[in-house]
């Protein structure tokens, strides 16, 4: 299942950045799929944390290309 593949790929990355991957949602759609990551940290999360994780995750997803078609990445 794609969700399991994404979790296995992204959990170590997010944890390596110092965050906890609280939840991962993948909602496939025709040309408008959405990948949502919910992160947490002991000190809380600011917009800069979401930006940092988004950039790192984007690089990995661009390199590995596990998601077919176009999608939107959201980090909260």
C-alpha positions as CSV (number, residue, x, y, z in Angstrom):
1,X,0.0,0.0,0.0
2,X,1.3,3.5,-0.9
3,X,0.6,4.9,2.5
4,X,2.9,2.3,4.2
5,X,5.6,3.0,1.6
6,X,5.4,6.7,2.3
7,X,5.4,6.3,6.0
8,X,8.5,4.0,5.8
9,X,10.2,6.6,3.6
10,X,9.3,9.8,5.5
11,X,9.2,8.8,9.2
12,X,13.0,8.5,9.5
13,X,13.5,11.7,7.6
14,X,11.1,13.7,9.8
15,X,12.5,12.2,13.0
16,X,16.0,13.0,11.8
17,X,15.0,16.6,11.6
18,X,13.9,16.5,15.2
19,X,10.2,16.1,14.8
20,X,7.6,13.4,15.4
21,X,5.5,12.3,12.4
22,X,2.1,12.3,14.2
23,X,0.0,11.3,11.2
24,X,0.3,10.8,7.4
25,X,-2.7,11.0,5.1
26,X,-2.7,10.2,1.4
27,X,-5.9,11.1,-0.4
28,X,-5.6,10.0,-4.1
29,X,-7.6,11.8,-6.7
30,X,-7.7,12.4,-10.4
31,X,-5.0,14.9,-10.9
32,X,-5.4,16.4,-7.4
33,X,-4.1,14.0,-4.9
34,X,-3.1,15.3,-1.5
35,X,-0.3,14.1,0.9
36,X,-0.7,15.6,4.4
37,X,1.9,15.2,7.1
38,X,1.1,16.2,10.7
39,X,4.2,16.9,12.8
40,X,4.9,17.6,16.4
41,X,7.8,18.5,18.7
42,X,8.2,18.9,22.4
43,X,8.7,22.7,22.0
44,X,5.7,22.9,19.7
45,X,5.5,23.6,16.0
46,X,5.9,27.0,14.2
47,X,5.4,27.8,10.5
48,X,9.2,27.6,10.1
49,X,9.1,24.0,11.2
50,X,6.5,23.1,8.7
51,X,8.5,24.8,5.9
52,X,11.7,22.9,7.0
53,X,9.9,19.6,6.9
54,X,8.1,20.4,3.6
55,X,11.4,21.3,1.8
56,X,13.1,18.1,3.1
57,X,10.2,15.9,2.2
58,X,9.8,17.4,-1.2
59,X,13.4,16.7,-2.0
60,X,13.0,13.0,-1.1
61,X,9.7,12.6,-2.9
62,X,11.2,14.3,-6.0
63,X,14.1,11.9,-5.9
64,X,12.2,8.7,-5.2
65,X,9.0,9.6,-7.0
66,X,6.8,7.1,-5.1
67,X,3.5,9.0,-5.8
68,X,2.0,8.6,-9.3
69,X,0.8,11.7,-11.0
70,X,0.5,15.2,-9.5
71,X,-0.2,15.8,-5.8
72,X,-0.1,18.6,-3.2
73,X,2.0,18.3,-0.1
74,X,0.7,19.8,3.1
75,X,2.6,19.9,6.4
76,X,0.8,20.9,9.5
